[in-house]
Amino acid sequence: MKTATDALVIKEMRMGEADRLITLLTKDSGIIKAYASGAKNIKSKRGSATGLLSYSNFSLSKKGDTYRVTEATPIKLFFGTNSDIETLAISQYFCELCLVFEPNDENAEEFLRLILNSLYFLTEKKKNAFLIKAITELRIAAISGYCPSLVACGECGTFEDDIMYFNIVNGALFCSKCNEDTSNIPLNKTLMNAMRHIVYSQFKDLYSFLVPDGDAKILSDITEKYIVFQTDHKFTTLKFLNDVR
């Protein structure tokens, strides 16, 4: 059986001297693995199209559960020689998020759209890198069934307070009067509005906001803690990111 699809390479593994086993994030089938014969050869036309963080059009053949790349044409290569180490680290973290959350047929298209847009804004330096990281983390959580409840205080229904408090264990929100857990994370209005926007906005508006750089870093730390707790996964790319920043 033969099929064609646009997909992002989120993992690559060298097989022998010249072959690659690549993991693809597709919009129709979620995550699949495919063998790319000869992709490591210098003269191979498949080389750039099958590299990590390449968004390409793939022609695939399938026999049993095994996919093989028959043709690959790059659409967008997200890294050039001028990519900085922090951008690379965050981008590789996005790939690991995909592998951990494993989008299925139902949410794969939205998942791929999110990752591609985040990579674009990140690599083109369109917004603060840690704001893009926070957007990606929290929206992935919402897509994947880990959506926090940010509409109002979980106890009294208060919509807004000068400081609201966020619980990373159950994703609940509390006002200052109802907050009884000292481990809950305080959110000023900027952080609260940003988190609500990320979770509840239509996709076309997802990236259409800004926060001060200091708040972007705080927001990134909060969304990271939420992701790590909810998945109970030790992200190797996060360790790398924290080491280089």
N, C-alpha and C positions, 0 to 999 in steps of 0.2 A: 504494500500500500504506500502511495506517495502523497505527500501533503506539503503545502507552503504556508509559512507563517512569519510574521514579524516578531522578533523576540530579543530580549536583553540577556547577554551572557553575564551570569552572576557568580559563576565559579568555573575554573578551568583546572585540569589536571593533565600533566604530561603522561603519555602512554608510549613507552618505547622511545625510539629516537626522533620520530617525526609526527606522531599522532597526538590528538588531544581528546580527552573526555570532557565535554562541556555541559554545564547545567544552565538551562534556559528558563527565563520567566516569560511565558507566552500569555497572550490575552484570552485565548480560547481554552487551553488545557492546563493552565497553571504552570507548575514546574515540571519539566521533563529533562532527561539526560540524553545526550547524543554523542556518538563517536564522529570525530572529524579526522579522517585519514589524511596524512600528509600535511596537516595544517601548520606544523612547525617548520616545514621546509621554507627556506628563504624565498624561493621562487613561487611558493604557493599563493594563489589568488585568495585562498580562504584564510590566510594568516591573520590579517587585521580584522576581518569580519567575525572571527571566532575567538578573539582575545577578550579578556576580562573587561567588562563595562563597555562592550561594543553592542550597539543596537543595530541589528541587521535583518535582512530578509533571508530566510532559510528555506531551501528545498530539502525535505527530509524523506527518507524511505524508512518504512517500519516493517520489521519481521519479528513476529511474536511481541515481546516487550521491549525490543531493542530498536532505537532510532539511529540512523546514520545520516550525516550531512552529505548531500550530493552536490549542492551548490550553496554559496553564501555570498551575499552582497551587502557591504556596510551601508547603513543609512545615516548613522551618527556615531562617531567615535568620541567618547566623552573625555579622553585624556590625550594631551599632547606633551611635548617635551617641557613645557613651561608650567606644568601642574605642580602645585606646592604640596608638601607632605601632609598638611592638615586637611586639605581638600580631598586628597587621596584616602586618608584614614576615614573620614566621614563617609565617603562614597563606598568604601569597602564594608563599612558598618551597615549601610543600607542593603548591601548584598546579603550580609549575614541575617539581617532582619527578615528578608524574603525567605531564606532557608529555614529559619526558625518558625515563622508563621505559616509557611506552606499554603499559599492561596490556592483555592480550589476553582472548579469551573465557574462557580457562581460569582466569585468576587475577583477573579484573576484580571479581568479587563480594568477594573478600577484600581487594582493594586499596581498593575504595570503603568497605568497613566500617572499615578502618584509618584512612583519611583522615577520615571522619565522626566517629569516636570521638576522634581526636586534636584535631580542631577543637573538639569539645565540651569536652574537658578544658582546652584552651587558652583558649577564649573565656570559659568559666565560672570560670576561675582555680582549677581544682580541684587542679592540681599545678604544680610549678616549670616554667616555660615551656621551659627548655632541656632538662629531662628529657623533656618531651613531644617536643621536636625530636629528641632522640637516639633515643627509642623509634621514632619514625616513620621516621627515616633507616635504622636498622639492620634494622627489620622489612621495610621496602620492599626492601632489599638481599636479604634472605632469600627473600622472595616472588618476586623477579625473577631468581633464578639467580646472585646474587652473594653467596651465604651464606658468611660466614667459618667456618673450622673452629676452634671454641672448646672442643671436648670435652676436649682434653688437649694436652700438649706434642707438637709435630709430630715431634720427634726421639726422645724416650725414653718418651713416654706418661705423664709425670707429670701428675696431675690438678690439683694445687694446690701453689702455692709462695707465699711471702710476697709476692714480686713475680713476675708473669708478664710476658711481652713480646709485643706484637702487631705483626705485619708488615702494613702496609696494602696492600702490593703483591699478596700472594697470600692474605691473610686468615688466615695461619697463626699459631699460638701457640707460644711457647717458654718453658721454665722458665729460671731464672737460670743453671743449669749449662750449658744447651745454647745459650743466646743468644750469638751471635757477631756480630750486626749492630748496630752502635751507633745506627743510625737507627730501630730497633724501639722502639715506644712502651711504656714501663713501665706496668703495671696493678697497683694495689693490690687487695686482696681485694674491696673494695666495688665497684670498677669492673669487675673480672672477673666477679663474681656478677651484676652488673647486665646486662652484655653477654650472658652465657649465658641469663639470664632472657628478655631481649628476643628472642633468636633461637630458643630452644627451648620456651618456655612455650606452653600452649594459649591461644588468643585470649582466652578468658574471664578469664584470669589476667594478661594482658599488662600492664595498668596497675596491678596490685595490689602495687606496691612503692614504696619511697621511698629516696632517697639524700640526704645533706647537700647544701645548695645549692652549695657549693664543688666537690664531686664531680660534681654535675649539669652544671656548666659545663665541667669537664674532659672528662666523657663526651661532651658535645655536640661539643666540639672534635675528639675522636677519631673519632666517627662521621661528622662532616662531612668530615674529611680522607679517610676511607675512601670515602665516596660520590664526592667530587670526583675522587679518583684512579681509581676503578673506571669512572666514566663518561667521564672526560676531557672534562668539560663545564664551561664557565664560566657559573655560575649568576648571572644578573643580580640576582636577588632576594637572594642571599647578600651581594653587595656592598652592597645597600641595607640589609640587616639589620646588617651589620658597621659601617656608617656611623652608624646611629641608636642602637646600643646603647652 
